């Protein structure tokens, strides 16, 4: 289309009349089928005027549609830009609380102390304490048939009596020999007896003295034999060395056993030893005397949840044991069992306290550490301000800030790639307890090897 001079155009579309200013086209070719419409400079025809009106309306409609689309696109882009900007920062308020960092390991309960009682004599058993019975210190737990032992005692006492009689007889003979020697010496002095008789008297006295010494030794031997059989008879009655529970009974009444045979095993269950295995990477962080917590899932407390038993690390094995090509160390702790509800062989969870701090708790990702110094961003007048802080226990999710911020501060927690990653708010006061689970090599227990965790103040 070639535009000419401006002119006012009037016309109608359907029942609507309109008037518009437009450039006068010098020549227009509008086709409908094979029909041509032209207009010269003398003025438009009625058909040409209607065609111009239709074209103008179409242009106006297309322009309005384009403007609407452009506006919507622009508004959507602005909205997305605004949302992205708003999502770039997340604001977190610090909350008072406690963060606990510990090394958690599966464990098993064992008796605090146990003893295997063996027989010192052989014979037929008359009584044996059954498995599970509670025995007090000094109480009879096993007893042998004493018939044979009583017979030995009786024979030994007879032997002692015979040895005593023999000694008495030897002493009387010694007295007679001494008297005879004295008489022989008097008679020899006056020449009434020969020297041979005097020498015979002297030999008789010497023999009597030897006989007395032999009788004394025989008596002592008989007495020693009696003491031995008396001890054997006492050994027929077995008593508990301390108060405990008969955990196993290897024999029963009526059995005949030999010397050094296992009879029963007694365990002191008033306390239990908790045995856990911890790998070489975590054992370097554990020291004897550290606070520990033991949870036995098989036992329910008053509220239905497993109770917690406070303890401390009692001992750490000096050498490792290889399990699935991994070095593991044994760590033990002792817990009280006054109610007797805990039993040896139960499984438990031993948590060794590494660090526990109380203060203002924030997500760990809000804190950055450079060369041993920790920093955090605080929103001040809608602008982030970096502050240096002192942190305490850090369990990898939450960290305790000991100095540098107040409870009213607003902490900046940046997003990653414009996506909000803040998973949770800081813990409710005094309710945060984090442990680092550790799986025992070669077992089916879940969890990952312990790691992380900041060292705070105990």
WOKARA-V148072 format. One record per residue. RES is the residue in one small letter. PSI is psi in whole degrees, 0 to 359 (999 if undefined). D_LAST is the distance of its C-alpha to the last C-alpha in whole Angstrom. Layout:
BEGIN
RES/PSI/D_LAST ; RES/PSI/D_LAST
END
This chain:
BEGIN
x/137/90 ; x/121/91 ; x/143/91 ; x/217/93 ; x/155/94 ; x/147/92 ; x/159/94 ; x/134/93 ; x/133/93 ; x/151/94 ; x/191/94 ; x/150/92 ; x/104/90 ; x/235/91 ; x/6/92 ; x/131/90 ; x/148/91 ; x/159/90 ; x/132/90 ; x/147/88 ; x/139/89 ; x/162/89 ; x/136/90 ; x/120/93 ; x/137/93 ; x/328/96 ; x/132/96 ; x/134/94 ; x/113/94 ; x/122/93 ; x/140/94 ; x/106/94 ; x/236/96 ; x/20/99 ; x/130/99 ; x/140/99 ; x/125/99 ; x/155/99 ; x/132/100 ; x/181/102 ; x/352/102 ; x/343/104 ; x/152/102 ; x/154/100 ; x/171/101 ; x/321/100 ; x/321/98 ; x/321/97 ; x/317/95 ; x/323/94 ; x/317/92 ; x/320/90 ; x/316/89 ; x/316/87 ; x/319/86 ; x/319/84 ; x/317/83 ; x/317/81 ; x/316/80 ; x/317/78 ; x/315/77 ; x/320/75 ; x/318/74 ; x/320/72 ; x/317/71 ; x/319/69 ; x/320/68 ; x/314/66 ; x/317/65 ; x/320/63 ; x/316/62 ; x/317/60 ; x/317/59 ; x/317/58 ; x/319/56 ; x/319/54 ; x/317/53 ; x/321/52 ; x/318/50 ; x/320/48 ; x/319/47 ; x/320/46 ; x/318/44 ; x/320/42 ; x/319/42 ; x/330/40 ; x/353/38 ; x/334/37 ; x/139/34 ; x/139/32 ; x/128/30 ; x/137/27 ; x/128/25 ; x/145/21 ; x/141/20 ; x/137/17 ; x/184/15 ; x/134/12 ; x/128/11 ; x/132/10 ; x/126/10 ; x/167/12 ; x/121/15 ; x/134/18 ; x/144/21 ; x/148/24 ; x/173/24 ; x/148/27 ; x/137/27 ; x/156/29 ; x/146/30 ; x/320/28 ; x/149/31 ; x/157/35 ; x/138/38 ; x/118/41 ; x/123/44 ; x/154/48 ; x/138/51 ; x/348/52 ; x/167/56 ; x/160/58 ; x/189/60 ; x/131/60 ; x/133/57 ; x/328/58 ; x/141/55 ; x/132/51 ; x/133/48 ; x/161/48 ; x/136/45 ; x/350/42 ; x/144/43 ; x/127/41 ; x/146/42 ; x/163/41 ; x/129/41 ; x/354/45 ; x/146/46 ; x/126/49 ; x/344/48 ; x/148/51 ; x/134/54 ; x/161/57 ; x/123/61 ; x/4/62 ; x/308/66 ; x/320/66 ; x/321/64 ; x/323/66 ; x/320/69 ; x/321/67 ; x/318/66 ; x/317/70 ; x/323/71 ; x/324/69 ; x/324/70 ; x/319/74 ; x/322/73 ; x/318/72 ; x/318/75 ; x/320/77 ; x/326/76 ; x/320/76 ; x/319/80 ; x/324/80 ; x/317/79 ; x/317/81 ; x/321/84 ; x/324/83 ; x/321/83 ; x/320/86 ; x/326/88 ; x/320/87 ; x/319/88 ; x/319/91 ; x/325/91 ; x/320/91 ; x/318/94 ; x/323/96 ; x/319/95 ; x/318/96 ; x/318/99 ; x/322/100 ; x/321/99 ; x/316/101 ; x/323/104 ; x/328/104 ; x/328/104 ; x/1/108 ; x/19/108 ; x/337/108 ; x/160/106 ; x/168/106 ; x/327/103 ; x/319/102 ; x/321/101 ; x/318/99 ; x/323/97 ; x/322/97 ; x/320/95 ; x/318/93 ; x/322/92 ; x/319/91 ; x/318/89 ; x/318/87 ; x/323/87 ; x/321/86 ; x/318/83 ; x/322/82 ; x/322/82 ; x/316/80 ; x/318/77 ; x/320/77 ; x/322/77 ; x/318/74 ; x/321/72 ; x/320/73 ; x/317/72 ; x/320/69 ; x/317/68 ; x/321/69 ; x/319/67 ; x/321/64 ; x/321/65 ; x/317/65 ; x/321/61 ; x/314/61 ; x/331/62 ; x/320/61 ; x/322/57 ; x/319/58 ; x/322/59 ; x/327/56 ; x/347/54 ; x/340/56 ; x/117/53 ; x/130/50 ; x/154/47 ; x/132/43 ; x/335/41 ; x/166/38 ; x/132/38 ; x/199/37 ; x/138/39 ; x/106/41 ; x/331/40 ; x/146/43 ; x/115/46 ; x/352/48 ; x/166/52 ; x/167/54 ; x/137/56 ; x/344/60 ; x/146/58 ; x/123/59 ; x/157/57 ; x/178/57 ; x/147/55 ; x/23/51 ; x/145/51 ; x/129/48 ; x/295/48 ; x/167/45 ; x/125/41 ; x/135/39 ; x/141/36 ; x/108/33 ; x/10/32 ; x/335/30 ; x/155/27 ; x/147/26 ; x/129/25 ; x/122/23 ; x/123/24 ; x/155/23 ; x/127/24 ; x/138/21 ; x/172/23 ; x/337/23 ; x/332/21 ; x/338/18 ; x/334/18 ; x/343/17 ; x/356/14 ; x/136/13 ; x/153/13 ; x/143/15 ; x/350/12 ; x/145/10 ; x/145/10 ; x/159/13 ; x/136/15 ; x/130/19 ; x/126/21 ; x/110/25 ; x/334/27 ; x/346/30 ; x/136/29 ; x/138/30 ; x/193/28 ; x/327/30 ; x/8/29 ; x/346/30 ; x/155/27 ; x/135/26 ; x/159/23 ; x/134/20 ; x/125/19 ; x/142/16 ; x/193/16 ; x/161/14 ; x/119/15 ; x/314/18 ; x/155/20 ; x/130/20 ; x/137/24 ; x/337/25 ; x/158/27 ; x/161/28 ; x/133/30 ; x/121/32 ; x/116/32 ; x/44/34 ; x/20/34 ; x/135/30 ; x/124/28 ; x/148/26 ; x/150/24 ; x/129/24 ; x/133/20 ; x/150/21 ; x/159/19 ; x/133/21 ; x/153/21 ; x/149/24 ; x/56/27 ; x/324/29 ; x/344/31 ; x/12/32 ; x/335/32 ; x/144/30 ; x/148/32 ; x/143/32 ; x/345/32 ; x/148/30 ; x/153/28 ; x/172/24 ; x/122/21 ; x/122/18 ; x/115/15 ; x/124/12 ; x/120/9 ; x/317/8 ; x/146/6 ; x/122/6 ; x/150/7 ; x/139/10 ; x/209/13 ; x/124/16 ; x/130/17 ; x/161/19 ; x/144/21 ; x/329/19 ; x/348/23 ; x/351/23 ; x/133/21 ; x/144/23 ; x/127/21 ; x/120/24 ; x/43/23 ; x/0/19 ; x/139/20 ; x/143/19 ; x/156/22 ; x/149/23 ; x/127/27 ; x/134/28 ; x/116/31 ; x/119/33 ; x/46/37 ; x/20/37 ; x/135/36 ; x/135/32 ; x/125/31 ; x/129/28 ; x/147/25 ; x/135/22 ; x/166/19 ; x/125/15 ; x/160/13 ; x/231/10 ; x/138/9 ; x/116/13 ; x/10/14 ; x/343/18 ; x/311/19 ; x/154/17 ; x/145/15 ; x/127/13 ; x/117/15 ; x/325/13 ; x/147/16 ; x/340/20 ; x/163/21 ; x/166/22 ; x/335/23 ; x/350/26 ; x/152/26 ; x/117/28 ; x/135/26 ; x/124/28 ; x/96/28 ; x/151/31 ; x/170/33 ; x/113/34 ; x/30/38 ; x/8/38 ; x/131/37 ; x/124/34 ; x/5/31 ; x/112/28 ; x/329/28 ; x/159/26 ; x/163/25 ; x/158/21 ; x/158/20 ; x/146/21 ; x/133/18 ; x/19/15 ; x/357/17 ; x/124/16 ; x/112/14 ; x/137/15 ; x/159/15 ; x/104/17 ; x/151/20 ; x/128/22 ; x/139/25 ; x/125/27 ; x/138/30 ; x/358/33 ; x/173/32 ; x/6/33 ; x/147/30 ; x/190/29 ; x/170/26 ; x/164/25 ; x/138/23 ; x/144/19 ; x/176/18 ; x/196/17 ; x/121/13 ; x/147/12 ; x/114/9 ; x/207/6 ; x/136/4 ; x/999/0
END
